[in-house]
Amino acid sequence: MIEIKHKLTEEVIRTVDADSLSGANLEGADLQVADFAGKDLSGANLEGADLSVAEFTQSNLSGANLVNAILIGANLQDATLTNANLRGANLTGANLTGAGLRGADLCGTNLFRACMEGITIAEATYDDETEFPALFFDPDGMGARRARKS
């Protein structure tokens, strides 16, 4: 059994009947301000979950489904998001410093005012709907690729 706690009050927000959050189904869950620092959430289904201001420092979110997730103000510093699906996710104001987004799907993702210093986005895909922070560098120059219009 894993307890997901509020990062400020330490109050238990939710319990998951598992030994690991890897592959867990937390679709649509309200996990605002939850503390996932250093946790393994690889392959987890967090589609549509509200993870506003949640703590994910050094977490493993490789292959996680974060489609339409709300990550406003979340701290994803040094998190691993390799091959994560962030299609349509809202990361407004999120801290992605040092995060690894290799192969991630960023199509339609809102990264407005996100801190993206030192990120890795090689092989990530984005489209015309992806909103990068103002004055953001050239994603293609960092190895990302624009998705082809269908």
Contact map, one row per residue, 1 for C-alpha under 8 A:
111000000000001111100000000000000000000000000000000000000000000000000000000000000000000000000000000000000000000000000000000000000000000000000000000000
111100000000001111111000000000000000000000000000000000000000000000000000000000000000000000000000000000000000000000000000000000000000000000000000000000
111110000001111100000000000000000000000000000000000000000000000000000000000000000000000000000000000000000000000000000000000000000000000000000000000000
011111000001111100000000000000000111000000000000000000000000000000000000000000000000000000000000000000000000000000000000000000000000000000000000000000
001111101111110000000000000000000110000000000000000000000000000000000000000000000000000000000000000000000000000000000000000000000000000000000000000000
000111111111100000000000000000011110000000000000000000000000000000000000000000000000000000000000000000000000000000000000000000000000000000000000000000
000011111100000000000000000000001110000000000000000001100000000000000000000000000000000000000000000000000000000000000000000000000000000000000000000000
000001111100000000000000000000001000000000000000000000000000000000000000000000000000000000000000000000000000000000000000000000000000000000000000000000
000011111110000000000000000000000000000000000000000000000000000000000000000000000000000000000000000000000000000000000000000000000000000000000000000000
000011111111000000000000000000000000000000000000000000000000000000000000000000000000000000000000000000000000000000000000000000000000000000000000000000
000011001111100000000000000000000000000000000000000000000000000000000000000000000000000000000000000000000000000000000000000000000000000000000000000000
001111000111111000000000000000000000000000000000000000000000000000000000000000000000000000000000000000000000000000000000000000000000000000000000000000
001111000011111000000000000000100100000000000000000000000000000000000000000000000000000000000000000000000000000000000000000000000000000000000000000000
001110000001111100000000000000100000000000000000000000000000000000000000000000000000000000000000000000000000000000000000000000000000000000000000000000
111100000001111110000000000000000000000000000000000000000000000000000000000000000000000000000000000000000000000000000000000000000000000000000000000000
111100000000011111001000000000000000000000000000000000000000000000000000000000000000000000000000000000000000000000000000000000000000000000000000000000
110000000000001111100000000000000000000000000000000000000000000000000000000000000000000000000000000000000000000000000000000000000000000000000000000000
110000000000000111111000000000000000000000000000000000000000000000000000000000000000000000000000000000000000000000000000000000000000000000000000000000
110000000000000011111000000000000000000000000000000000000000000000000000000000000000000000000000000000000000000000000000000000000000000000000000000000
010000000000000001111101000000000000000110000000000000000000000000000000000000000000000000000000000000000000000000000000000000000000000000000000000000
010000000000000101111111000000000000001111010000000000000000000000000000000000000000000000000000000000000000000000000000000000000000000000000000000000
000000000000000000011111000000000000000111110000000000000000000000000000000000000000000000000000000000000000000000000000000000000000000000000000000000
000000000000000000001111100000000000000011111000000000000000000100000000000000000000000000000000000000000000000000000000000000000000000000000000000000
000000000000000000011111110000000000000010111000000000000000000000000000000000000000000000000000000000000000000000000000000000000000000000000000000000
000000000000000000000011111000000000000000011100000000000000000000000000000000000000000000000000000000000000000000000000000000000000000000000000000000
000000000000000000000001111110000000000000011110100000000000000000000000000000000000000000000000000000000000000000000000000000000000000000000000000000
000000000000000000000000111110000000000000001111100000000000000000000000000000000000000000000000000000000000000000000000000000000000000000000000000000
000000000000000000000000011111000000000000000111110000000000000000000000000000000000000000000000000000000000000000000000000000000000000000000000000000
000000000000000000000000011111100000000000000101110000000000000000000000000000000000000000000000000000000000000000000000000000000000000000000000000000
000000000000000000000000000111110000000000000000111000000000000000000000000000000000000000000000000000000000000000000000000000000000000000000000000000
000000000000110000000000000011111100000000000000111101000000000000000000000000000000000000000000000000000000000000000000000000000000000000000000000000
000001000000000000000000000001111100000000000000011111000000000000000000000000000000000000000000000000000000000000000000000000000000000000000000000000
000001110000000000000000000000111110000000000000001111100000000000000000000000000000000000000000000000000000000000000000000000000000000000000000000000
000111100000100000000000000000111111000000000000001011100000000000000000000000000000000000000000000000000000000000000000000000000000000000000000000000
000111100000000000000000000000001111100000000000000001110000000000000000000000000000000000000000000000000000000000000000000000000000000000000000000000
000100000000000000000000000000000111111000000000000001111010000000000000000000000000000000000000000000000000000000000000000000000000000000000000000000
000000000000000000000000000000000011111000000000000000111110000000000000000000000000000000000000000000000000000000000000000000000000000000000000000000
000000000000000000000000000000000001111100000000000000011111000000000000000000000000000000000000000000000000000000000000000000000000000000000000000000
000000000000000000001000000000000001111110000000000000010111000000000000000000000000000000000000000000000000000000000000000000000000000000000000000000
000000000000000000011100000000000000011111000000000000000011100000000000000000000000000000000000000000000000000000000000000000000000000000000000000000
000000000000000000011111000000000000001111110000000000000011110100000000000000000000000000000000000000000000000000000000000000000000000000000000000000
000000000000000000001110000000000000000111110000000000000001111100000000000000000000000000000000000000000000000000000000000000000000000000000000000000
000000000000000000000111000000000000000011111000000000000000111110000000000000000000000000000000000000000000000000000000000000000000000000000000000000
000000000000000000001111110000000000000011111100000000000000101110000000000000000000000000000000000000000000000000000000000000000000000000000000000000
000000000000000000000011111000000000000000111110000000000000000111000000000000000000000000000000000000000000000000000000000000000000000000000000000000
000000000000000000000000111110000000000000011111100000000000000111101000000000000000000000000000000000000000000000000000000000000000000000000000000000
000000000000000000000000011100000000000000001111100000000000000011111000000000000000000000000000000000000000000000000000000000000000000000000000000000
000000000000000000000000001110000000000000000111110000000000000001111100000000000000000000000000000000000000000000000000000000000000000000000000000000
000000000000000000000000011111100000000000000111111000000000000001011100000000000000000000000000000000000000000000000000000000000000000000000000000000
000000000000000000000000000111110000000000000001111100000000000000001110000000000000000000000000000000000000000000000000000000000000000000000000000000
000000000000000000000000000001111100000000000000111111000000000000001111010000000000000000000000000000000000000000000000000000000000000000000000000000
000000000000000000000000000000111000000000000000011111000000000000000111110000000000000000000000000000000000000000000000000000000000000000000000000000
000000000000000000000000000000011100000000000000001111100000000000000011111000000000000000000100000000000000000000000000000000000000000000000000000000
000000100000000000000000000000111111000000000000001111110000000000000010111000000000000000000000000000000000000000000000000000000000000000000000000000
000000100000000000000000000000001111100000000000000011111000000000000000011100000000000000000000000000000000000000000000000000000000000000000000000000
000000000000000000000000000000000011111000000000000001111110000000000000011110100000000000000000000000000000000000000000000000000000000000000000000000
000000000000000000000000000000000001110000000000000000111110000000000000001111100000000000000000000000000000000000000000000000000000000000000000000000
000000000000000000000000000000000000111000000000000000011111000000000000000111110000000000000000000000000000000000000000000000000000000000000000000000
000000000000000000000000000000000001111110000000000000011111100000000000000101110000000000000000000000000000000000000000000000000000000000000000000000
000000000000000000000000000000000000011111000000000000000111110000000000000000111000000000000000000000000000000000000000000000000000000000000000000000
000000000000000000000000000000000000000111110000000000000011111100000000000000111101000000000000000000000000000000000000000000000000000000000000000000
000000000000000000000000000000000000000011100000000000000001111100000000000000011111000000000000000000000000000000000000000000000000000000000000000000
000000000000000000000000000000000000000001110000000000000000111110000000000000001111100000000000000000000000000000000000000000000000000000000000000000
000000000000000000000010000000000000000011111100000000000000111111000000000000001011100000000000000000000000000000000000000000000000000000000000000000
000000000000000000000000000000000000000000111110000000000000001111100000000000000001110000000000000000000000000000000000000000000000000000000000000000
000000000000000000000000000000000000000000001111100000000000000111111000000000000001111010000000000000000000000000000000000000000000000000000000000000
000000000000000000000000000000000000000000000111000000000000000011111000000000000000111110000000000000000000000000000000000000000000000000000000000000
000000000000000000000000000000000000000000000011100000000000000001111100000000000000011111000000000000000000000000000000000000000000000000000000000000
000000000000000000000000000000000000000000000111111000000000000001111110000000000000010111000000000000000000000000000000000000000000000000000000000000
000000000000000000000000000000000000000000000001111100000000000000011111000000000000000011100000000000000000000000000000000000000000000000000000000000
000000000000000000000000000000000000000000000000011111000000000000001111110000000000000011110100000000000000000000000000000000000000000000000000000000
000000000000000000000000000000000000000000000000001110000000000000000111110000000000000001111100000000000000000000000000000000000000000000000000000000
000000000000000000000000000000000000000000000000000111000000000000000011111000000000000000111110000000000000000000000000000000000000000000000000000000
000000000000000000000000000000000000000000000000001111110000000000000011111100000000000000101110000000000000000000000000000000000000000000000000000000
000000000000000000000000000000000000000000000000000011111000000000000000111110000000000000000111000000000000000000000000000000000000000000000000000000
000000000000000000000000000000000000000000000000000000111110000000000000011111100000000000000111101000000000000000000000000000000000000000000000000000
000000000000000000000000000000000000000000000000000000011100000000000000001111100000000000000011111000000000000000000000000000000000000000000000000000
000000000000000000000000000000000000000000000000000000001110000000000000000111110000000000000001111100000000000000000000000000000000000000000000000000
000000000000000000000000000000000000000000000000000000011111100000000000000111111000000000000001011100000000000000000000000000000000000000000000000000
000000000000000000000000000000000000000000000000000000000111110000000000000001111100000000000000001110000000000000000000000000000000000000000000000000
000000000000000000000000000000000000000000000000000000000001111100000000000000111111000000000000001111010000000000000000000000000000000000000000000000
000000000000000000000000000000000000000000000000000000000000111000000000000000011111000000000000000111110000000000000000000000000000000000000000000000
000000000000000000000000000000000000000000000000000000000000011100000000000000001111100000000000000011111000000000000000000100000000000000000000000000
000000000000000000000000000000000000000000000000000000000000111111000000000000001111110000000000000010111000000000000000000000000000000000000000000000
000000000000000000000000000000000000000000000000000000000000001111100000000000000011111000000000000000011100000000000000000000000000000000000000000000
000000000000000000000000000000000000000000000000000000000000000011111000000000000001111110000000000000011110100000000000000000000000000000000000000000
000000000000000000000000000000000000000000000000000000000000000001110000000000000000111110000000000000001111100000000000000000000000000000000000000000
000000000000000000000000000000000000000000000000000000000000000000111000000000000000011111000000000000000111110000000000000000000000000000000000000000
000000000000000000000000000000000000000000000000000000000000000001111110000000000000011111100000000000000001110000000000000000000000000000000000000000
000000000000000000000000000000000000000000000000000000000000000000011111000000000000000111110000000000000000111000000000000000000000000000000000000000
000000000000000000000000000000000000000000000000000000000000000000000111110000000000000011111100000000000000111101000000000000000000000000000000000000
000000000000000000000000000000000000000000000000000000000000000000000011100000000000000001111100000000000000011111000000000000000000000000000000000000
000000000000000000000000000000000000000000000000000000000000000000000001110000000000000000111110000000000000001111100000000000000000000000000000000000
000000000000000000000000000000000000000000000000000010000000000000000011111100000000000000111111000000000000001011100000000000000000000000000000000000
000000000000000000000000000000000000000000000000000000000000000000000000111110000000000000001111100000000000000001110000000000000000000000000000000000
000000000000000000000000000000000000000000000000000000000000000000000000001111100000000000000111111000000000000001111010000000000000000000000000000000
000000000000000000000000000000000000000000000000000000000000000000000000000111000000000000000011111000000000000000111110000000000000000000000000000000
000000000000000000000000000000000000000000000000000000000000000000000000000011100000000000000001111100000000000000011111000000000000000000000000000000
000000000000000000000000000000000000000000000000000000000000000000000000000111111000000000000001111110000000000000010111000000000000000000000000000000
000000000000000000000000000000000000000000000000000000000000000000000000000001111100000000000000011111000000000000000011100000000000000000000000000000
000000000000000000000000000000000000000000000000000000000000000000000000000000011111000000000000001111110000000000000011110100000000000000000000000000
000000000000000000000000000000000000000000000000000000000000000000000000000000001110000000000000000111110000000000000001111100000000000000000000000000
000000000000000000000000000000000000000000000000000000000000000000000000000000000111000000000000000011111000000000000000111110000000000000000000000000
000000000000000000000000000000000000000000000000000000000000000000000000000000001111110000000000000011111100000000000000101110000000000000000000000000
000000000000000000000000000000000000000000000000000000000000000000000000000000000011111000000000000000111110000000000000000111000000000000000000000000
000000000000000000000000000000000000000000000000000000000000000000000000000000000000111100000000000000011111100000000000000111100100000000000000000000
000000000000000000000000000000000000000000000000000000000000000000000000000000000000011100000000000000001111100000000000000011111100000000000000001000
000000000000000000000000000000000000000000000000000000000000000000000000000000000000001110000000000000000111110000000000000001111110000000000000000000
000000000000000000000000000000000000000000000000000000000000000000000000000000000000011111100000000000000111111000000000000001001110000000000000000000
000000000000000000000000000000000000000000000000000000000000000000000000000000000000000111110000000000000001111100000000000000000111000000000000000000
000000000000000000000000000000000000000000000000000000000000000000000000000000000000000001111100000000000000111111000000000000000111100000000000000000
000000000000000000000000000000000000000000000000000000000000000000000000000000000000000000111000000000000000011111000000000000000011110000000000000000
000000000000000000000000000000000000000000000000000000000000000000000000000000000000000000011100000000000000001111100000000000000001110000000000000000
000000000000000000000000000000000000000000000000000000000000000000000000000000000000000000111111000000000000001111110000000000000001100000000000000000
000000000000000000000000000000000000000000000000000000000000000000000000000000000000000000001111100000000000000011111000000000000000100000000000000000
000000000000000000000000000000000000000000000000000000000000000000000000000000000000000000000011111000000000000001111110000000000000000000000000000000
000000000000000000000000000000000000000000000000000000000000000000000000000000000000000000000001110000000000000000111110000000000000000000000000000000
000000000000000000000000000000000000000000000000000000000000000000000000000000000000000000000000111000000000000000011111000000000000000000000000000000
000000000000000000000000000000000000000000000000000000000000000000000000000000000000000000000001111110000000000000011111100000000000000000000000000000
000000000000000000000000000000000000000000000000000000000000000000000000000000000000000000000000011111000000000000000111110000000000000000000100000000
000000000000000000000000000000000000000000000000000000000000000000000000000000000000000000000000000111110000000000000011111100000000000000100111000000
000000000000000000000000000000000000000000000000000000000000000000000000000000000000000000000000000011100000000000000001111100000000000000000111000000
000000000000000000000000000000000000000000000000000000000000000000000000000000000000000000000000000001110000000000000000111110000000000000000011100000
000000000000000000000000000000000000000000000000000000000000000000000000000000000010000000000000000011111100000000000000111111000000000000000011100000
000000000000000000000000000000000000000000000000000000000000000000000000000000000000000000000000000000111110000000000000001111100000000000000001111000
000000000000000000000000000000000000000000000000000000000000000000000000000000000000000000000000000000001111100000000000000111111100000000000001111000
000000000000000000000000000000000000000000000000000000000000000000000000000000000000000000000000000000000111000000000000000011111100000000000000011100
000000000000000000000000000000000000000000000000000000000000000000000000000000000000000000000000000000000011000000000000000001111110000000000000000000
000000000000000000000000000000000000000000000000000000000000000000000000000000000000000000000000000000000011100000000000000001111110000000000000000000
000000000000000000000000000000000000000000000000000000000000000000000000000000000000000000000000000000000111111000000000000001111111000000000000000000
000000000000000000000000000000000000000000000000000000000000000000000000000000000000000000000000000000000001111100000000000000011111100000000000000000
000000000000000000000000000000000000000000000000000000000000000000000000000000000000000000000000000000000000011111000000000000000111110100000000000000
000000000000000000000000000000000000000000000000000000000000000000000000000000000000000000000000000000000000001111100000000000000011111100000000000000
000000000000000000000000000000000000000000000000000000000000000000000000000000000000000000000000000000000000000110000000000000000001111100000000000000
000000000000000000000000000000000000000000000000000000000000000000000000000000000000000000000000000000000000000000000000000000000000111110000000000000
000000000000000000000000000000000000000000000000000000000000000000000000000000000000000000000000000000000000000000000000000000000001111111000000000000
000000000000000000000000000000000000000000000000000000000000000000000000000000000000000000000000000000000000000000000000000000000000001111101000000000
000000000000000000000000000000000000000000000000000000000000000000000000000000000000000000000000000000000000000000000000000000000000000111111100000000
000000000000000000000000000000000000000000000000000000000000000000000000000000000000000000000000000000000000000000000000100000000000000011111111100000
000000000000000000000000000000000000000000000000000000000000000000000000000000000000000000000000000000000000000000000000000000000000000001111111110000
000000000000000000000000000000000000000000000000000000000000000000000000000000000000000000000000000000000000000000000000000000000000000011111111000000
000000000000000000000000000000000000000000000000000000000000000000000000000000000000000000000000000000000000000000000001110000000000000001111111000000
000000000000000000000000000000000000000000000000000000000000000000000000000000000000000000000000000000000000000000000000111100000000000000111111100000
000000000000000000000000000000000000000000000000000000000000000000000000000000000000000000000000000000000000000000000000111111000000000000111111110000
000000000000000000000000000000000000000000000000000000000000000000000000000000000000000000000000000000000000000000000000001111000000000000110011111000
000000000000000000000000000000000000000000000000000000000000000000000000000000000000000000000000000000000000000000000000000011100000000000010001111100
000000000000000000000000000000000000000000000000000000000000000000000000000000000000000000000000000000000010000000000000000011100000000000000000111110
000000000000000000000000000000000000000000000000000000000000000000000000000000000000000000000000000000000000000000000000000000100000000000000000011111
000000000000000000000000000000000000000000000000000000000000000000000000000000000000000000000000000000000000000000000000000000000000000000000000001111
000000000000000000000000000000000000000000000000000000000000000000000000000000000000000000000000000000000000000000000000000000000000000000000000000111
